[in-house]
Amino acid sequence: MPKGSKELTQARREEIINACEKLYQTMSFKDITIKEIGNVTSFTRTSIYNYFQTKEEIFLALFEKEYIRWNEELEDIRGEEDELSKEELSDRIAASLARREQLLKLLSMNNYDMEANSRPELLTSFKRAYGKSIENIELILEKFCPDMSSSDIKSFIYIFFPFMFGIYPYAVVTDKQRKAMKEAEVDFVYQSIYNITKSCIMNIL
């Protein structure tokens, strides 16, 4: 780890994560390299290795940041009025995920590679943010769905969180994919992230 204040270290880490995020908006995971990330930071490519050992660690940090952003939205939902109908609650959660397209894009990737190629302490930090999302959903359900038992809430978690892995590929498709589906004569109705998510939540509440 380079010498310097904790603030400088954190600032450098954030710059690397932000550079990765910027590239990820127009490039695929496989095409982004540490060299590419280094090209859009204010310091040398080799300096990145003082903060992250692999590309997967940088993406895992971005993944963690996305969960933190979503947690902030979930906490806002928890702070709303005392009562929300199941439809209103489904709307709030679905809208929060519709604003987190990058989180869903990362979920649709190979998480095993990201986690396998990251140091344990970074993986633990990521899991804390992920675990906080589960906790926030549990607390939201406890508050707004008092008829749900603890077993019902656990069942919701084990359905909804795995479901999230598949939202992005169903809602965000390329022209190439649309053409292939048409030529394959697959009768498929494309829906938005919001609509897919709200429908799922309404069905499992």
C-alpha positions as CSV (number, residue, x, y, z in Angstrom):
1,M,0.0,0.0,0.0
2,P,1.5,3.4,-0.9
3,K,2.5,5.9,1.7
4,G,0.1,8.7,2.4
5,S,-3.0,9.6,4.4
6,K,-6.0,7.4,4.5
7,E,-7.9,10.2,2.7
8,L,-5.4,10.1,-0.2
9,T,-5.6,6.3,-0.4
10,Q,-9.4,6.5,-0.4
11,A,-9.4,9.2,-3.0
12,R,-7.1,7.2,-5.3
13,R,-9.3,4.1,-4.9
14,E,-12.4,6.1,-5.7
15,E,-10.7,7.6,-8.8
16,I,-9.9,4.1,-10.0
17,I,-13.5,2.8,-9.4
18,N,-15.0,5.9,-11.1
19,A,-12.7,5.4,-14.1
20,C,-13.9,1.7,-14.3
21,E,-17.5,2.9,-14.0
22,K,-17.0,5.4,-16.9
23,L,-15.5,2.7,-19.1
24,Y,-18.2,0.2,-18.3
25,Q,-20.9,2.5,-19.7
26,T,-19.5,2.0,-23.2
27,M,-17.3,-1.2,-23.0
28,S,-17.8,-4.8,-21.9
29,F,-16.2,-6.4,-18.8
30,K,-13.9,-8.5,-21.0
31,D,-12.7,-5.5,-23.0
32,I,-11.8,-3.4,-20.0
33,T,-8.3,-3.9,-18.8
34,I,-6.2,-2.3,-16.0
35,K,-4.3,-0.5,-18.8
36,E,-7.6,1.0,-20.1
37,I,-8.6,2.0,-16.6
38,G,-5.1,3.6,-16.0
39,N,-5.5,5.7,-19.2
40,V,-8.4,7.6,-17.6
41,T,-6.9,8.1,-14.2
42,S,-4.5,10.9,-13.1
43,F,-1.7,8.6,-12.2
44,T,0.2,5.7,-13.9
45,R,-1.2,2.3,-14.7
46,T,1.3,0.6,-12.4
47,S,0.2,2.7,-9.5
48,I,-3.2,1.0,-9.7
49,Y,-1.6,-2.2,-8.4
50,N,-1.0,-0.4,-5.1
51,Y,-4.7,-0.3,-4.6
52,F,-6.2,-3.2,-6.5
53,Q,-4.4,-6.4,-7.6
54,T,-6.7,-7.5,-10.3
55,K,-9.4,-6.0,-12.7
56,E,-11.9,-8.2,-10.8
57,E,-11.1,-6.4,-7.6
58,I,-11.9,-3.0,-9.2
59,F,-15.2,-4.4,-10.5
60,L,-16.1,-5.9,-7.1
61,A,-15.5,-2.4,-5.6
62,L,-17.8,-0.9,-8.2
63,F,-20.3,-3.7,-7.4
64,E,-20.1,-2.8,-3.7
65,K,-20.6,0.9,-4.5
66,E,-23.8,0.0,-6.4
67,Y,-25.2,-1.9,-3.4
68,I,-24.4,1.0,-1.2
69,R,-26.3,3.3,-3.6
70,W,-29.2,1.0,-3.6
71,N,-29.1,0.7,0.2
72,E,-29.6,4.5,0.4
73,E,-32.7,4.2,-1.7
74,L,-34.0,1.3,0.4
75,E,-33.5,3.2,3.6
76,D,-35.5,6.1,2.1
77,I,-38.3,3.7,1.4
78,R,-38.1,2.5,5.1
79,G,-38.4,6.1,6.2
80,E,-41.7,6.7,4.3
81,E,-45.1,6.9,5.9
82,D,-46.3,4.2,8.2
83,E,-48.4,2.4,5.7
84,L,-47.9,1.4,2.1
85,S,-50.1,-1.0,0.2
86,K,-48.4,-4.0,-1.4
87,E,-48.8,-2.3,-4.8
88,E,-47.3,0.9,-3.5
89,L,-44.4,-1.0,-1.9
90,S,-43.8,-3.0,-5.1
91,D,-43.8,0.3,-7.0
92,R,-41.1,1.8,-4.6
93,I,-38.8,-1.2,-4.7
94,A,-39.2,-1.6,-8.5
95,A,-38.5,2.1,-9.1
96,S,-35.4,1.9,-6.9
97,L,-34.0,-1.0,-9.0
98,A,-34.9,0.7,-12.3
99,R,-32.5,3.5,-11.2
100,R,-29.8,0.9,-10.5
101,E,-29.3,-0.5,-14.0
102,Q,-25.6,-0.8,-13.4
103,L,-26.2,-2.9,-10.4
104,L,-28.3,-5.3,-12.4
105,K,-25.8,-5.3,-15.2
106,L,-23.1,-6.3,-12.8
107,L,-25.4,-9.0,-11.3
108,S,-25.8,-10.5,-14.7
109,M,-22.1,-11.0,-15.1
110,N,-20.0,-13.9,-13.8
111,N,-19.8,-13.1,-10.1
112,Y,-17.7,-16.2,-9.4
113,D,-14.8,-14.7,-11.4
114,M,-15.0,-11.4,-9.6
115,E,-15.2,-13.0,-6.2
116,A,-12.6,-15.7,-6.9
117,N,-10.0,-13.1,-8.2
118,S,-10.4,-10.7,-5.2
119,R,-8.7,-10.7,-1.9
120,P,-10.7,-11.9,1.1
121,E,-10.9,-8.5,2.8
122,L,-12.3,-6.9,-0.3
123,L,-14.8,-9.7,-0.7
124,T,-15.9,-9.3,2.9
125,S,-16.4,-5.6,2.4
126,F,-18.5,-6.3,-0.7
127,K,-20.6,-8.9,1.2
128,R,-21.3,-6.4,3.9
129,A,-22.9,-4.1,1.4
130,Y,-24.8,-7.0,-0.2
131,G,-25.9,-8.2,3.3
132,K,-27.1,-4.7,4.1
133,S,-29.4,-4.9,1.1
134,I,-31.0,-8.1,2.3
135,E,-31.4,-6.6,5.8
136,N,-33.0,-3.5,4.4
137,I,-35.5,-5.5,2.4
138,E,-36.3,-7.6,5.5
139,L,-36.9,-4.4,7.5
140,I,-39.1,-2.9,4.8
141,L,-41.2,-6.1,4.7
142,E,-41.5,-6.2,8.5
143,K,-42.7,-2.6,8.5
144,F,-45.1,-2.5,5.6
145,C,-46.2,-6.2,5.5
146,P,-47.0,-7.0,9.1
147,D,-49.0,-10.1,8.0
148,M,-45.8,-11.7,6.7
149,S,-44.2,-14.2,9.1
150,S,-40.4,-14.4,9.4
151,S,-40.6,-17.5,7.3
152,D,-42.6,-15.6,4.6
153,I,-39.9,-12.9,4.6
154,K,-37.1,-15.4,4.2
155,S,-39.0,-17.0,1.3
156,F,-39.3,-13.6,-0.3
157,I,-35.5,-13.0,0.0
158,Y,-34.7,-16.4,-1.5
159,I,-36.9,-15.8,-4.4
160,F,-36.3,-12.1,-5.0
161,F,-32.5,-11.9,-4.7
162,P,-31.8,-14.8,-7.2
163,F,-34.4,-13.3,-9.5
164,M,-32.4,-10.0,-9.6
165,F,-29.6,-11.8,-11.5
166,G,-31.8,-12.3,-14.5
167,I,-33.5,-8.9,-14.8
168,Y,-30.9,-7.1,-16.9
169,P,-30.6,-9.6,-19.7
170,Y,-34.4,-9.7,-20.1
171,A,-34.9,-5.9,-20.0
172,V,-31.8,-4.6,-21.8
173,V,-31.2,-6.1,-25.2
174,T,-29.1,-5.1,-28.2
175,D,-30.3,-4.7,-31.8
176,K,-28.4,-7.8,-32.6
177,Q,-30.2,-9.8,-29.9
178,R,-33.6,-8.5,-31.1
179,K,-32.8,-9.5,-34.7
180,A,-31.8,-13.0,-33.6
181,M,-34.9,-13.4,-31.5
182,K,-37.0,-12.3,-34.5
183,E,-35.2,-14.6,-37.0
184,A,-35.5,-17.5,-34.5
185,E,-39.3,-16.7,-34.3
186,V,-39.3,-16.5,-30.6
187,D,-42.5,-14.8,-29.4
188,F,-41.1,-12.6,-26.7
189,V,-42.5,-9.4,-25.2
190,Y,-39.8,-7.0,-24.0
191,Q,-40.5,-5.2,-20.7
192,S,-38.7,-2.6,-18.7
193,I,-36.7,-3.2,-15.5
194,Y,-39.5,-1.5,-13.6
195,N,-42.3,-3.6,-15.0
196,I,-40.5,-6.9,-14.6
197,T,-39.5,-6.2,-11.0
198,K,-42.9,-4.9,-9.9
199,S,-44.7,-7.9,-11.4
200,C,-42.3,-10.3,-9.6
201,I,-42.7,-8.5,-6.2
202,M,-46.5,-8.4,-6.6
203,N,-46.6,-12.1,-7.2
204,I,-44.5,-13.1,-4.3
205,L,-45.8,-10.7,-1.7
